[in-house]
Amino acid sequence: MRQQNLQPKIVPSKPGIYLLKDGEGTILYVGKAANLHNRVRAYFTSPYTLSPKHQRLIAQIKDIEFIVTDSEPEALVLECNLIKKYRPRYNVRLKDDKTFPYLKINLEEDFPRGYITRRFAKDGSRYFGPFASAGSVRQTLRLIKKIFPFRSCNKTITGNEFRPCLNYHIQRCLGPCIGAVPKEEYREIINQVILFLEGKQELVIKDLKSKLKAASKQLKFEKAAWLRDQIRAVEKVIEGQKIAAAISGDQDVIALAQAKDRACVQIFLIRNGKLIGRDSFVLEGTHEEDLGQIMSSFIKQYYASATTIPPVLLLQYPTDDRALITKWLEVQRQAPLKLMVPRRGAKKQLVDMVAQNARHQLELLRAETIAVSETMTALEELKERLSLPKVPLRIEGYDISNIGGILSTGSMTVFEKGIPKPACYRHFRIRSVTGIDDYAMLQEVLKRRFHRYETGENSWKNLPDLILVDGGKGQLNAALSIMKETGLNLVSVISLAKEREEVFIPTSSEPVVLPTNSPALYLLQRIRDESHRFALGYHQRLRHKEGLGSILDSIPGIGAKRERSLLKRFGSIQGIKEAPIAEIISVRGMTEKLARKLKEYL
């Protein structure tokens, strides 16, 4: 039901949720109430009794909508769902919580595997989570994969494959694809994985020791040795999971740190007195919010998606609506539950430790925010100092790597908003240029890159706002001629000369010299150096593949730079071998002692 005139007198005195909207129908706030009439009426009392945040909210309200529910716990669930769906700006909300990742083990499969999913369903599978990010799930998968040899592939298992993959040979998989393990034995491994993820490692060790004893009696020493290594691996994990505080049983420990409109919440998962997992979540919309309210909002949104809830939650701050939240969680886990705010002893020490981790994580997030802000400052400075038509949000860097024209390569690196995007990096093997001609090689790379843009290939479809080439005026002019030829001369092009760190631009015959402490110069140097590293790395791999430079690589004191200088001067290993020592010493970076050692090796 909708109330247009903002008069609360016809709002029912029943439990439910209310939605406060602005003039455009955007939901500003979602709230729940045991009595909708009383709660909504409170918004229209004297403004001096409201917090500054609520005063700003009231000033924007043009419409109120409410939904009546049968009970307050039902209203709580609906409130969580609507906050997740609409993400109102005045609600405390989990950042990017649309779909939490879980670790899923599908028990319906004959040979189950563990994998990441963002859909939680009651389908007979085992789910663990939610996790703050897919990276957290991958970290967990890597750990259990080192201990338990279950499959990680997604192929259909027939048992008739001709050969197994590498994981079988390094004992990371039992090889169900080739029929090397029966279903029953494989399922025992999966059961151990589940127990491990539940924090019941002692049961896993007990089972493994029983199997070790049986294998030893049957003189299966290879299997016994493998089981022994498994036991040691699990024991090592248990040792790392033990916490200093004398805590027993199952409990989640939750603490937070808050600054302005953002809070970082840390949750430690303790099972059987062991820390089996920890994760960090970011909450938005926390400005001027009570810490208890922030804690309540996190608990409701996190445990609405949780696969397991322990009997005890240790909290840094008491929650609002403690009785209601406790009742709701007990319904979720179908067993009694306690919300505790310890004031002293081991549990208080544990909460303090989690709070310290939350503060540290918040500092890291603030540092990242500052770094992004500084990067945007650098991009804006580039626009002003180099007279660019717009802020260069996407910059592509290009470099050429060759030694005497041998196995020449080019590189393209991509920075978006000052942040490198390695997935967009590209290598080029020079095809049409022979000998030493950096200009022509650069032109070939640019021509091939933008030809792929013209053909509409997905991975090449984004045009840069700025192209940065390594070199001086010559490299700049070579690049400009290609951009004109391809009809893309509206894309800005600059070059950065390494000797004096001068920036050459098309509209000036003289280079632009940026201050040495300029964020813009620092950003250009990062892109130039990354392009050089990427091109050189590819060139070195090609040389090793072709067998070039392998002799030099084995000589102590001859690194990549000296190797490059020597081959550039003399053209080949044979040329170095025939050159007099005096000429070798004249190569940059070479000493008489090193030159004599080089001649001895050759």
MIDRENMI-283265 format. One line per field, with one value per residue (C-alpha): residue in three letters; z, y, x. Coordinates in steps of 0.25 Angstrom, whole numbers, plus 5000, padded with zeros to 4 digits. Each point is the difference from the previous one (the first is absolute). Example, Ala and Ser with C-alpha at 12.3 -4.5 7.8 and 13.67 -1.06 7.14 Angstrom:
BEGIN
residu = [ALA_SER]
w = [5031_4998]
v = [4982_5014]
u = [5049_5006]
REM end
This chain:
BEGIN
residu = [MET_ARG_GLN_GLN_ASN_LEU_GLN_PRO_LYS_ILE_VAL_PRO_SER_LYS_PRO_GLY_ILE_TYR_LEU_LEU_LYS_ASP_GLY_GLU_GLY_THR_ILE_LEU_TYR_VAL_GLY_LYS_ALA_ALA_ASN_LEU_HIS_ASN_ARG_VAL_ARG_ALA_TYR_PHE_THR_SER_PRO_TYR_THR_LEU_SER_PRO_LYS_HIS_GLN_ARG_LEU_ILE_ALA_GLN_ILE_LYS_ASP_ILE_GLU_PHE_ILE_VAL_THR_ASP_SER_GLU_PRO_GLU_ALA_LEU_VAL_LEU_GLU_CYS_ASN_LEU_ILE_LYS_LYS_TYR_ARG_PRO_ARG_TYR_ASN_VAL_ARG_LEU_LYS_ASP_ASP_LYS_THR_PHE_PRO_TYR_LEU_LYS_ILE_ASN_LEU_GLU_GLU_ASP_PHE_PRO_ARG_GLY_TYR_ILE_THR_ARG_ARG_PHE_ALA_LYS_ASP_GLY_SER_ARG_TYR_PHE_GLY_PRO_PHE_ALA_SER_ALA_GLY_SER_VAL_ARG_GLN_THR_LEU_ARG_LEU_ILE_LYS_LYS_ILE_PHE_PRO_PHE_ARG_SER_CYS_ASN_LYS_THR_ILE_THR_GLY_ASN_GLU_PHE_ARG_PRO_CYS_LEU_ASN_TYR_HIS_ILE_GLN_ARG_CYS_LEU_GLY_PRO_CYS_ILE_GLY_ALA_VAL_PRO_LYS_GLU_GLU_TYR_ARG_GLU_ILE_ILE_ASN_GLN_VAL_ILE_LEU_PHE_LEU_GLU_GLY_LYS_GLN_GLU_LEU_VAL_ILE_LYS_ASP_LEU_LYS_SER_LYS_LEU_LYS_ALA_ALA_SER_LYS_GLN_LEU_LYS_PHE_GLU_LYS_ALA_ALA_TRP_LEU_ARG_ASP_GLN_ILE_ARG_ALA_VAL_GLU_LYS_VAL_ILE_GLU_GLY_GLN_LYS_ILE_ALA_ALA_ALA_ILE_SER_GLY_ASP_GLN_ASP_VAL_ILE_ALA_LEU_ALA_GLN_ALA_LYS_ASP_ARG_ALA_CYS_VAL_GLN_ILE_PHE_LEU_ILE_ARG_ASN_GLY_LYS_LEU_ILE_GLY_ARG_ASP_SER_PHE_VAL_LEU_GLU_GLY_THR_HIS_GLU_GLU_ASP_LEU_GLY_GLN_ILE_MET_SER_SER_PHE_ILE_LYS_GLN_TYR_TYR_ALA_SER_ALA_THR_THR_ILE_PRO_PRO_VAL_LEU_LEU_LEU_GLN_TYR_PRO_THR_ASP_ASP_ARG_ALA_LEU_ILE_THR_LYS_TRP_LEU_GLU_VAL_GLN_ARG_GLN_ALA_PRO_LEU_LYS_LEU_MET_VAL_PRO_ARG_ARG_GLY_ALA_LYS_LYS_GLN_LEU_VAL_ASP_MET_VAL_ALA_GLN_ASN_ALA_ARG_HIS_GLN_LEU_GLU_LEU_LEU_ARG_ALA_GLU_THR_ILE_ALA_VAL_SER_GLU_THR_MET_THR_ALA_LEU_GLU_GLU_LEU_LYS_GLU_ARG_LEU_SER_LEU_PRO_LYS_VAL_PRO_LEU_ARG_ILE_GLU_GLY_TYR_ASP_ILE_SER_ASN_ILE_GLY_GLY_ILE_LEU_SER_THR_GLY_SER_MET_THR_VAL_PHE_GLU_LYS_GLY_ILE_PRO_LYS_PRO_ALA_CYS_TYR_ARG_HIS_PHE_ARG_ILE_ARG_SER_VAL_THR_GLY_ILE_ASP_ASP_TYR_ALA_MET_LEU_GLN_GLU_VAL_LEU_LYS_ARG_ARG_PHE_HIS_ARG_TYR_GLU_THR_GLY_GLU_ASN_SER_TRP_LYS_ASN_LEU_PRO_ASP_LEU_ILE_LEU_VAL_ASP_GLY_GLY_LYS_GLY_GLN_LEU_ASN_ALA_ALA_LEU_SER_ILE_MET_LYS_GLU_THR_GLY_LEU_ASN_LEU_VAL_SER_VAL_ILE_SER_LEU_ALA_LYS_GLU_ARG_GLU_GLU_VAL_PHE_ILE_PRO_THR_SER_SER_GLU_PRO_VAL_VAL_LEU_PRO_THR_ASN_SER_PRO_ALA_LEU_TYR_LEU_LEU_GLN_ARG_ILE_ARG_ASP_GLU_SER_HIS_ARG_PHE_ALA_LEU_GLY_TYR_HIS_GLN_ARG_LEU_ARG_HIS_LYS_GLU_GLY_LEU_GLY_SER_ILE_LEU_ASP_SER_ILE_PRO_GLY_ILE_GLY_ALA_LYS_ARG_GLU_ARG_SER_LEU_LEU_LYS_ARG_PHE_GLY_SER_ILE_GLN_GLY_ILE_LYS_GLU_ALA_PRO_ILE_ALA_GLU_ILE_ILE_SER_VAL_ARG_GLY_MET_THR_GLU_LYS_LEU_ALA_ARG_LYS_LEU_LYS_GLU_TYR_LEU]
w = [5000_4997_5008_4991_5009_5011_5011_5009_5006_4990_5001_5007_5014_4996_4997_4986_4992_4995_4988_5000_4985_4994_4989_4989_5007_5004_5013_5010_5013_5003_5015_5008_5012_5010_4999_4986_5005_5012_4992_4988_5009_5007_4987_5001_5014_5003_4991_5012_5006_4987_4996_4989_4991_5002_4999_4986_4997_5004_4991_4988_5003_4990_5001_5010_4997_5010_5000_5011_5005_5010_5010_5003_4996_4987_4998_5004_4988_4991_5004_4997_4986_4996_5005_4992_4988_5000_5007_5006_5003_5014_5004_5006_4989_4996_4988_4987_5007_4989_4999_5010_4996_5006_4999_4995_5000_4992_5007_4989_4991_5000_5002_5006_4999_5007_4993_5001_4998_5003_5001_5013_4999_5008_4990_5008_4998_5011_5000_5008_5002_4997_4996_4998_4987_4990_5004_5014_4994_4991_5012_5007_4988_4998_5015_5000_4986_5006_5010_4993_4986_4995_4985_4996_4985_4995_4990_5000_5007_4992_5005_4986_4997_4994_5009_5013_5002_5007_5013_5001_4998_5011_5009_5000_4994_5001_4985_4999_4986_4997_5009_5010_5012_5004_5004_5014_5003_4993_5008_5013_4995_4998_5014_5006_4992_5006_5014_4998_4995_5012_5009_5004_4997_5012_4994_4987_5007_5007_4987_4993_5011_5000_4985_5002_5010_4990_4989_5008_5004_4986_4996_4991_5004_4988_5004_5015_4997_4992_5012_5010_4991_5000_5015_5002_4990_5008_5014_4994_4997_5013_5007_4992_5003_5015_5007_5012_5007_5008_4992_4998_4992_4987_4999_4991_5005_4993_5002_4991_4998_4994_4993_4994_4990_5000_5010_5000_5007_5003_5003_5006_4999_5012_5000_5011_5005_4987_4991_4987_4992_5000_4990_4999_4995_4997_5004_4993_5006_5014_5001_5014_5003_5013_5001_5006_4988_4990_5008_4998_4985_4998_5008_4993_4986_5002_5007_4990_4990_5010_4998_5015_5012_5013_5014_5005_4993_5007_4997_5002_5002_5005_4988_4999_5001_5007_5004_4986_4993_5010_4997_4985_5000_5009_4989_4990_5007_5006_5014_5011_4998_5009_4996_5009_5002_5009_5010_5006_4998_4989_4991_5002_4995_4988_4997_5001_4991_4989_5002_4998_4987_4996_5003_4992_4988_5000_5000_4987_4994_5003_4994_4987_4999_5002_4989_4991_5003_4997_4987_4995_5004_4991_4989_5001_5000_4987_4994_5004_4998_4986_4995_4998_4996_5012_5012_4995_5008_4991_4996_4991_5001_4989_4999_4991_5005_4990_5000_4987_4993_5005_5005_5001_5008_5004_5012_5003_5015_5004_5012_5004_5010_5003_5003_4992_4993_4997_4994_4988_4998_4987_4994_4985_4992_4990_4986_4989_5005_4999_5006_5010_4997_5013_4992_4990_5011_5008_4988_4998_5014_4999_4987_5004_5013_4993_4989_5010_5006_4986_4998_5013_5008_5014_5008_4991_4999_5010_4995_5009_5004_5000_4993_5007_4992_5006_4993_4994_4989_4989_5007_5002_4985_4996_5009_4995_4986_5003_5007_4988_4991_5008_5001_5015_5001_5010_5010_5008_4999_5008_5002_5012_4998_5011_5001_5005_5002_4990_4994_4986_4995_4985_5002_5005_4994_5014_5010_5013_5012_5012_5014_5006_5011_4991_5002_4985_4997_5010_4993_4986_5005_5006_4987_4992_5009_5000_4985_5000_5010_4992_4987_5005_5008_4987_4992_5011_4999_4985_5001_5009_4992_4988_5007_4999_5012_5008_5001_5005_5010_5006_5003_5014_4999_4986_5003_4990_4998_4997_4991_4993_4998_4996_4989_4995_4998_4994_4994_5005_5009_4989_4999_5015_4999_4989_5006_5007_5015_4999_4991_5010_5012_4992_5001_5010_5014_4996_5008_4996_5011_4994_4986_5002_5008_4988_4990_5008_5000_4985]
v = [5000_5014_5013_5012_5012_4995_5000_4988_5000_4989_4991_4987_4997_4987_4994_5002_5008_5014_5006_5015_5006_5013_5007_4991_4987_4996_4993_5007_4991_4987_4998_4989_5002_4993_5011_5007_5012_5003_4999_5008_5011_5001_5006_5012_5004_5012_5000_5003_4986_4994_4998_5008_4988_4998_5015_5000_4987_5007_5012_4991_4991_5002_4987_4988_4986_4989_4985_4993_4987_4989_5002_5008_4989_4999_5015_4998_4990_5009_5012_4992_4996_5014_5007_4990_5002_5015_5004_5013_5011_5003_4985_4993_4990_4990_5005_4991_4990_4996_4986_4995_4989_4986_4988_4989_4984_4994_4987_4995_4997_4987_5007_5013_5012_5013_5013_5015_5003_5013_4992_4994_4990_4989_4989_4989_5007_5004_5015_5008_5015_5010_5006_5015_4997_4989_5002_4995_4987_4997_5002_4989_4991_5001_4996_4988_4995_4999_4991_4992_4994_5003_5004_5015_4998_5001_4989_4989_4988_4987_4993_4997_5011_4996_5008_5008_5014_5005_5001_4985_4999_5009_4993_5012_4992_4985_4999_4996_5004_4988_4991_5000_5001_4994_5009_4996_5003_5014_5003_4997_5011_5010_4997_5003_5014_5003_4996_5009_5012_4998_5001_4986_4997_4991_4990_5001_4996_4989_4994_5002_4993_4988_4999_5002_4988_4991_5004_4997_4986_4997_5004_5011_5009_5010_5002_5001_5011_5008_4999_5004_5013_5003_4998_5010_5010_5000_5001_5012_5007_4997_5006_5013_5001_4999_5014_5006_5002_4988_4999_4987_4996_5006_5015_5012_5012_5013_5014_5013_5013_5012_5013_5010_4992_4987_4989_4987_4988_4988_4987_4988_4986_4991_4986_4990_5011_5002_5012_4993_5013_5015_5010_5015_5007_5015_5007_5013_5011_4999_5016_5005_4986_4994_4988_4991_5003_4997_4987_4996_5003_4992_4988_5000_5001_4990_4989_5002_4993_4991_4985_4997_5008_4997_4999_5013_5013_5008_5015_5013_5008_4997_4999_5008_4991_4989_4991_5001_4997_4988_4994_5002_4993_4988_4998_5000_4990_4992_5000_5010_5011_5011_5014_5004_5013_4995_5010_4993_4987_4992_5003_5015_4998_4992_5011_5011_4992_4999_5015_5003_4992_5008_5014_4995_4996_5013_5007_4992_5004_5015_4999_4994_5011_5010_4994_5000_5015_5003_4992_5008_5013_4995_4997_5014_5006_4993_5006_5014_4999_4993_5007_4987_5001_4992_4993_4987_4990_4989_5000_4990_4999_4995_4995_4992_4990_4995_4997_5003_4997_4986_4995_5014_5001_5011_5002_5007_5002_5006_5009_5004_5012_4998_4985_4990_4990_4987_4993_5010_5000_4994_4995_5002_4992_5009_4994_5011_5007_4994_5006_5012_5009_5004_5010_4990_4989_5010_5003_4985_4998_5012_4996_4986_5005_5010_4991_4990_5012_5002_4986_5001_4989_5000_5000_5012_5008_5011_5012_5007_5015_5001_4992_5000_4995_4999_5009_5014_5009_4989_4989_5010_5004_4985_4998_5012_4996_4986_5007_5009_4988_4993_5012_5000_5013_5005_4991_5007_4995_5004_4995_4999_5001_4993_5008_5013_4995_5010_4999_5002_5005_5002_5015_5004_4999_5001_4989_5002_4999_4995_5003_4988_4999_5001_4989_5001_4997_4988_4994_5001_4994_4988_4998_5001_4991_4990_5000_4998_4988_4993_5001_4996_4988_4995_5002_4993_4988_4999_5001_4988_4993_5002_4997_5014_5006_4987_5000_5014_4997_4990_5009_5007_5015_5000_5004_5004_5014_4997_4988_5010_5010_4989_4994_5014_5004_4987_4994_4985_4991_4998_5015_5001_4989_5006_5014_5005_5002_5015_5001_4992_5009_5012_4994_5006_4993_4991_5000_4995_4988_4997_5001_4990_4990_5001_4997_4988_4994_5002]
u = [5000_5005_4998_5001_4997_5011_4989_5003_4986_4995_5012_4996_5005_5006_5013_5007_5009_5000_5007_5003_5002_5004_4992_5005_4996_5014_5000_5008_4998_4994_4996_4992_4991_4992_4990_5000_4992_5009_5013_4995_4994_5014_5005_4991_5003_5008_5013_5008_4998_5006_5014_5006_5000_4985_4997_5007_4991_4987_5003_5000_4988_4988_4994_4998_4997_4997_4998_4993_5006_4994_5012_5012_5010_4993_5002_5015_5002_4992_5008_5013_4995_4996_5013_5008_4991_4999_5012_4994_5011_4995_5001_5012_5003_5010_5009_4998_4992_4990_5006_5009_5010_4999_5008_4991_5002_4989_4997_4991_5012_5007_5013_4998_5009_5001_4997_4996_4985_4992_4987_4995_4989_4995_5004_5007_5013_5009_5003_5011_4999_4997_5013_5004_5006_5003_5015_4996_4994_5011_5010_4992_4999_5015_5002_4991_5005_5014_4995_4989_5002_4986_4998_4999_4996_4986_5001_4989_5006_4999_5012_5004_5010_5013_5009_4999_5004_5012_4992_5000_5015_5003_4990_4990_4989_4996_4997_4986_5000_5008_4993_5012_4991_4986_4988_5000_5015_4999_4987_5009_5009_4988_4995_5014_4999_4987_5004_5013_4991_4991_5012_5000_5014_5002_4990_5008_5013_4993_4995_5013_5008_4991_5002_5015_5000_4993_5009_5012_4994_4998_5014_4995_5012_4998_4985_5005_5010_4990_4990_5011_5003_4985_4999_5012_4994_4987_5007_5008_4987_4994_5013_4998_4985_5002_4998_5007_4987_4994_4988_4992_4988_4994_4998_5001_5008_4996_5006_5000_5008_4992_5004_4991_4990_5008_5002_5009_4994_5009_4994_5008_4994_5004_4997_5004_5009_5007_5000_4996_4997_4999_4995_4998_4988_4998_4987_4995_4991_5005_5002_4994_4995_5000_5011_4989_4991_5012_5003_4985_5000_5011_4995_4987_5006_5011_4992_4988_5010_5008_5001_5003_4998_5007_4993_5008_5003_5011_4997_5008_4988_4985_4990_4987_4988_5008_4988_4995_5013_5003_4986_5002_5014_4994_4990_5011_5008_4989_5007_5002_5010_5007_5005_5011_5008_5012_5005_5012_5008_5005_4987_5002_5015_4995_4990_5011_5009_4989_4997_5015_5000_4987_5008_5012_4991_4993_5013_5004_4987_5002_5014_4994_4990_5011_5008_4988_4998_5015_4999_4988_5008_5012_4990_4994_5014_5004_4988_5004_5015_4999_4988_4992_4985_4996_5004_5008_4992_5006_5014_5007_5016_5008_5015_5009_5011_5011_5014_5007_4986_5000_4986_4994_4988_4990_4991_4987_4996_4987_4997_4986_4998_5015_4999_5007_4990_5009_4989_5000_5015_5005_5013_5004_5010_5006_4998_5002_5013_5014_5012_5000_4989_4992_4991_4995_4998_4992_4992_4997_4995_4991_4995_4997_4993_4991_4997_4994_4992_4994_4996_4992_5007_4995_5013_5005_4987_5003_5008_5010_4999_5015_5011_5014_5012_5014_5010_5001_4995_5003_4992_4989_4999_5001_4988_4992_5002_4993_4989_4997_5001_4989_4991_5002_5008_4990_5007_5010_5015_5012_5014_5009_5015_5007_5013_4994_4986_4995_4986_4998_4986_4995_4997_5014_5014_5006_4998_4991_5008_4992_5004_5008_4990_4988_4990_4997_5015_5000_4988_5006_5013_4992_4993_5013_5008_4988_5000_5015_5000_4989_5007_5013_4994_4994_5013_5008_4990_5002_5015_5000_4991_5009_5012_5006_5007_5000_5015_5001_4989_5009_5011_5001_4999_4993_4986_4988_5005_5015_4995_4992_5011_5010_4991_4996_5014_5006_4987_5003_5007_5011_5001_5003_5010_5008_5000_5013_4999_5002_4987_4992_5004_4995_4986_4991_5001_5012_5013_5013_4999_4986_5005_5011_4990_4991_5011_5004_4986_4999]
REM end
